[in-house]
Amino acid sequence: MKSFVQTVFVFFCVSAAVMAGLNAKATGFERSRLLVDGQVFDVELALSPDERARGLMFRTQMDDENGMLFDFGQARDVSMWMKNTFISLDMLFIGQDGKIVGIAPRTVPKSEAIISSPRPVRFVLELNAGLAEKFDFKVGDTVDGLPR
């Protein structure tokens, strides 16, 4: 009986590890690295309309060195919201030239309030809430490594 219990325990441990790995890959987002005013972030790329609509919805945590970059392909007025997003975020609005043009700090989880870019932007970078303040990111800072 002990051997059976050990086998079942090992099976569940391996299954849990496999599922965790699949869940990490199941997001389906391409990844890239960005440099924001000297800080490196490993970001998921939301490139398609479906990926941008899903964003970070339903995530319950994100490591501080991670984020999500929304690429709209060209500069335009952008409206974001936090519907079904369970973690507070800082949103950095980034122009075509890679300069931060606006920051929406500490957004409210699950809020349907619209968060608009201050002017047309090509990118929005979402980071964990408080990181913009921690690293003193400000309007005019440059983001390197953005898609062309």
HELIX and SHEET records of a PDB file:
HELIX    1   1 LYS A    2  ALA A   26  1                                  25    
HELIX    2   2 PRO A   49  ARG A   54  1                                   6    
HELIX    3   3 LEU A  131  LYS A  134  1                                   4    
SHEET    1   A 7 ILE A 100  ALA A 104  0                                        
SHEET    2   A 7 LEU A  89  ILE A  94 -1                                        
SHEET    3   A 7 VAL A 121  ASN A 128 -1                                        
SHEET    4   A 7 ASN A  66  ARG A  76 -1                                        
SHEET    5   A 7 GLN A  39  ALA A  46  1                                        
SHEET    6   A 7 GLU A  30  VAL A  36 -1                                        
SHEET    7   A 7 VAL A 143  ASP A 144 -1                                        
SHEET    1   B 2 SER A  79  MET A  80  0                                        
SHEET    2   B 2 ILE A 115  SER A 116 -1                                        
END                                                                             
